[in-house]
Amino acid sequence: MNATLPPTPPVLVGLTDDDSSDRLRLRLHQISLTAVTVGITAWCVTLGSVPAVLSICVAKHVLVAILVMGLGVDAPQKPGQ
């Protein structure tokens, strides 16, 4: 009669991120930077058409930089990844 072995136990997985509040701090920083950028841009729009166009062009680049920061493009790679 053939005896079968029990299945191997499952691999242990981490249930936390182990980065405490770093991700939360980054998201709050992104939200505050975005709000400040939009506020300054809205104020510059009230100054006239030339400042409005210039501020919208600058704000576009700033908001894309905030987005890229949140995506982690510039984040240092951890060893083993």
Backbone as ProteinMPNN parsed JSONL, in Angstrom:
{"seq_chain_A": "MNATLPPTPPVLVGLTDDDSSDRLRLRLHQISLTAVTVGITAWCVTLGSVPAVLSICVAKHVLVAILVMGLGVDAPQKPGQ", "coords_chain_A": {"N_chain_A": [[0.833, -1.161, 0.0], [0.538, 2.258, -0.818], [1.951, 4.99, 0.817], [1.199, 8.316, 1.374], [2.775, 11.493, 1.601], [2.255, 14.227, 3.871], [1.104, 17.473, 2.786], [3.389, 20.174, 2.086], [4.011, 22.839, 4.391], [2.483, 26.116, 4.015], [4.126, 28.981, 2.56], [5.477, 31.493, 4.609], [4.131, 34.707, 4.842], [4.498, 38.251, 4.855], [2.475, 40.391, 6.782], [2.392, 43.06, 7.126], [3.601, 46.299, 6.095], [6.021, 47.115, 7.065], [7.069, 49.672, 7.032], [6.26, 51.551, 8.711], [4.872, 54.618, 9.184], [5.614, 55.79, 6.823], [4.583, 55.629, 4.189], [2.054, 56.777, 4.531], [2.807, 59.353, 5.346], [4.08, 60.22, 3.009], [1.901, 60.268, 1.205], [0.256, 62.212, 2.413], [1.971, 64.38, 2.208], [2.077, 64.622, -0.57], [-0.586, 65.348, -1.102], [-0.762, 67.81, 0.226], [1.199, 69.319, -1.144], [0.049, 69.327, -3.688], [-2.332, 70.737, -3.206], [-1.306, 73.259, -2.46], [-0.009, 73.966, -4.845], [-2.178, 74.107, -6.66], [-3.64, 76.145, -5.436], [-1.877, 78.394, -5.552], [-1.67, 78.587, -8.319], [-4.325, 79.183, -8.994], [-4.536, 81.698, -7.815], [-2.653, 83.134, -9.353], [-3.943, 83.116, -11.804], [-5.867, 85.019, -11.497], [-4.486, 87.35, -11.872], [-4.16, 88.084, -14.512], [-3.957, 87.469, -18.108], [-1.418, 86.673, -19.15], [0.169, 85.982, -16.797], [-1.534, 83.91, -16.049], [-1.331, 81.949, -18.081], [1.4, 81.343, -17.891], [1.556, 80.418, -15.217], [-0.105, 78.174, -15.3], [1.308, 76.54, -17.044], [3.653, 76.106, -15.537], [2.529, 74.911, -13.268], [1.551, 72.547, -14.338], [3.887, 71.076, -14.821], [4.893, 70.877, -12.228], [2.873, 69.392, -10.951], [3.033, 66.978, -12.369], [5.566, 66.183, -11.549], [5.054, 65.743, -8.827], [3.309, 63.585, -9.058], [5.025, 61.655, -10.211], [6.828, 61.381, -8.134], [5.178, 60.135, -6.264], [4.716, 57.714, -7.538], [7.067, 56.412, -7.2], [9.348, 56.448, -8.774], [11.824, 57.621, -8.381], [12.636, 56.385, -6.1], [14.936, 54.722, -3.922], [16.292, 51.502, -4.642], [15.683, 48.57, -2.795], [17.921, 46.214, -1.317], [18.029, 42.993, -2.777], [15.846, 43.046, -4.402]], "CA_chain_A": [[0.0, 0.0, 0.0], [1.329, 3.49, -0.93], [1.723, 6.009, 1.844], [1.485, 9.658, 0.839], [3.273, 12.455, 2.57], [1.382, 15.397, 4.014], [1.594, 18.603, 1.976], [4.315, 21.079, 2.763], [3.31, 24.014, 4.938], [2.558, 27.275, 3.122], [5.198, 29.939, 2.776], [5.088, 32.6, 5.471], [4.085, 36.003, 4.165], [4.404, 39.393, 5.759], [1.152, 40.995, 6.794], [2.527, 44.506, 7.252], [4.538, 46.893, 5.145], [7.268, 47.356, 7.779], [7.611, 51.01, 6.825], [5.524, 52.352, 9.686], [3.975, 55.627, 8.617], [6.282, 56.478, 5.716], [3.683, 55.758, 3.045], [1.033, 57.762, 4.884], [3.452, 60.661, 5.331], [4.289, 60.582, 1.603], [0.608, 60.621, 0.601], [-0.164, 63.51, 2.953], [2.866, 65.376, 1.609], [1.619, 64.822, -1.95], [-1.852, 66.078, -1.09], [-0.517, 69.199, 0.599], [1.893, 69.981, -2.257], [-0.92, 69.526, -4.769], [-3.24, 71.82, -2.812], [-0.569, 74.523, -2.538], [0.207, 74.26, -6.266], [-3.453, 74.536, -7.253], [-3.985, 77.447, -4.857], [-1.021, 79.437, -6.129], [-2.051, 78.728, -9.721], [-5.609, 79.902, -9.042], [-4.266, 83.102, -7.506], [-1.973, 83.734, -10.502], [-4.914, 83.269, -12.888], [-6.609, 86.266, -11.281], [-3.631, 88.505, -12.173], [-4.226, 88.439, -15.929], [-3.839, 86.343, -19.037], [-0.03, 86.2, -19.265], [0.496, 85.19, -15.615], [-2.36, 82.702, -16.02], [-0.734, 80.949, -18.975], [2.678, 80.923, -17.315], [1.346, 79.637, -14.0], [-0.663, 76.871, -15.664], [2.414, 75.735, -17.594], [4.516, 75.696, -14.424], [1.768, 73.998, -12.415], [1.486, 71.244, -15.004], [5.147, 70.371, -14.583], [4.993, 70.587, -10.797], [1.938, 68.304, -10.629], [3.592, 65.738, -12.916], [6.668, 65.803, -10.659], [4.449, 65.179, -7.619], [2.814, 62.264, -9.432], [6.165, 60.748, -10.39], [7.343, 61.116, -6.794], [4.285, 59.168, -5.635], [4.848, 56.415, -8.19], [8.286, 55.803, -6.706], [10.352, 56.336, -9.828], [13.116, 58.028, -7.844], [12.881, 55.69, -4.83], [16.075, 53.808, -3.978], [15.958, 50.083, -4.659], [16.116, 47.811, -1.635], [18.705, 45.037, -1.72], [17.258, 41.76, -2.919], [14.679, 43.218, -5.252]], "C_chain_A": [[0.893, 1.244, 0.0], [0.95, 4.461, 0.177], [2.089, 7.365, 1.247], [1.949, 10.565, 1.969], [2.3, 13.618, 2.701], [1.94, 16.55, 3.187], [2.531, 19.49, 2.795], [3.553, 22.285, 3.291], [3.449, 25.204, 3.99], [3.695, 28.208, 3.517], [4.674, 31.065, 3.663], [5.146, 33.91, 4.689], [3.986, 37.1, 5.214], [3.024, 40.018, 5.669], [1.199, 42.509, 6.958], [3.552, 45.007, 6.248], [5.914, 47.133, 5.748], [7.879, 48.723, 7.48], [6.868, 52.027, 7.674], [4.617, 53.362, 8.991], [4.6, 56.364, 7.441], [5.362, 56.663, 4.519], [2.596, 56.787, 3.317], [1.605, 59.178, 4.827], [3.682, 61.136, 3.894], [2.981, 61.005, 0.955], [0.109, 61.971, 1.11], [0.69, 64.647, 2.4], [2.445, 65.664, 0.171], [0.342, 65.653, -1.988], [-1.622, 67.543, -0.748], [0.216, 69.956, -0.503], [0.936, 70.261, -3.418], [-1.862, 70.677, -4.44], [-2.552, 73.179, -2.894], [-0.354, 74.922, -3.999], [-1.064, 74.77, -6.928], [-3.856, 75.908, -6.713], [-3.171, 78.588, -5.437], [-1.372, 79.663, -7.596], [-3.36, 79.495, -9.857], [-5.415, 81.381, -8.739], [-3.603, 83.804, -8.694], [-2.925, 83.946, -11.677], [-5.681, 84.582, -12.723], [-5.791, 87.508, -11.649], [-3.679, 88.927, -13.635], [-3.955, 87.233, -16.809], [-2.409, 85.809, -19.138], [0.4, 85.441, -18.006], [-0.306, 83.892, -15.527], [-1.742, 81.603, -16.872], [0.575, 80.43, -18.404], [2.484, 80.042, -16.075], [0.751, 78.272, -14.301], [0.417, 75.968, -16.25], [3.339, 75.24, -16.49], [3.806, 74.68, -13.542], [1.668, 72.608, -13.035], [2.745, 70.439, -14.714], [5.317, 70.001, -13.107], [4.086, 69.412, -10.43], [2.418, 66.976, -11.199], [4.758, 65.266, -12.045], [6.145, 65.203, -9.361], [3.923, 63.781, -7.902], [3.946, 61.259, -9.562], [6.797, 60.407, -9.041], [6.485, 60.06, -6.098], [4.365, 57.79, -6.254], [6.131, 55.692, -7.775], [9.357, 55.627, -7.751], [11.74, 56.653, -9.284], [13.464, 57.326, -6.529], [14.071, 54.76, -4.95], [15.613, 52.356, -3.901], [16.493, 49.416, -3.397], [16.926, 46.609, -2.098], [17.817, 43.794, -1.762], [16.032, 41.896, -3.782], [15.11, 43.384, -6.694]], "O_chain_A": [[1.887, 1.294, 0.724], [-0.228, 4.711, 0.431], [3.17, 7.531, 0.681], [1.557, 10.411, 3.126], [1.599, 13.955, 1.747], [3.14, 16.587, 2.918], [2.463, 19.538, 4.023], [2.559, 22.703, 2.699], [4.424, 25.291, 3.243], [4.155, 28.213, 4.659], [3.55, 31.532, 3.48], [6.106, 34.172, 3.965], [3.46, 36.898, 6.308], [2.473, 40.154, 4.577], [0.161, 43.169, 6.931], [4.276, 44.224, 5.633], [6.88, 47.335, 5.013], [9.082, 48.912, 7.658], [6.86, 53.221, 7.373], [3.689, 52.975, 8.28], [4.156, 57.46, 7.097], [5.353, 57.726, 3.899], [2.252, 57.578, 2.439], [0.958, 60.093, 4.317], [3.501, 62.316, 3.593], [2.947, 61.998, 0.228], [-0.401, 62.781, 0.335], [0.19, 65.745, 2.155], [2.453, 66.817, -0.26], [0.209, 66.557, -2.813], [-2.22, 68.425, -1.365], [-0.107, 71.112, -0.774], [1.013, 71.313, -4.052], [-2.158, 71.502, -5.304], [-3.156, 74.15, -3.351], [-0.502, 76.093, -4.348], [-1.032, 75.751, -7.672], [-4.362, 76.742, -7.464], [-3.72, 79.636, -5.777], [-1.373, 80.801, -8.066], [-3.494, 80.354, -10.729], [-6.068, 82.228, -9.349], [-3.95, 84.943, -9.009], [-2.727, 84.869, -12.467], [-6.098, 85.185, -13.712], [-6.344, 88.605, -11.73], [-3.267, 90.041, -13.958], [-3.751, 86.121, -16.321], [-2.217, 84.595, -19.205], [0.952, 84.347, -18.127], [0.178, 82.893, -14.996], [-1.64, 80.456, -16.434], [0.836, 79.227, -18.426], [3.175, 79.037, -15.91], [1.074, 77.301, -13.618], [0.439, 74.767, -15.981], [3.762, 74.085, -16.504], [4.41, 73.696, -13.114], [1.697, 71.605, -12.321], [2.669, 69.251, -14.398], [5.829, 68.929, -12.786], [4.494, 68.53, -9.675], [2.226, 65.938, -10.565], [4.915, 64.064, -11.829], [6.73, 64.252, -8.843], [4.075, 62.884, -7.073], [3.837, 60.134, -9.075], [7.247, 59.281, -8.829], [7.016, 59.185, -5.414], [4.11, 56.793, -5.578], [6.256, 54.485, -7.982], [10.199, 54.737, -7.627], [12.721, 56.026, -9.681], [14.481, 57.643, -5.911], [14.219, 54.075, -5.962], [14.665, 52.028, -3.187], [17.624, 49.671, -2.983], [16.649, 46.045, -3.156], [16.971, 43.584, -0.893], [15.247, 40.955, -3.889], [14.267, 43.543, -7.576]]}, "name": "protein", "num_of_chains": 1, "seq": "MNATLPPTPPVLVGLTDDDSSDRLRLRLHQISLTAVTVGITAWCVTLGSVPAVLSICVAKHVLVAILVMGLGVDAPQKPGQ"}
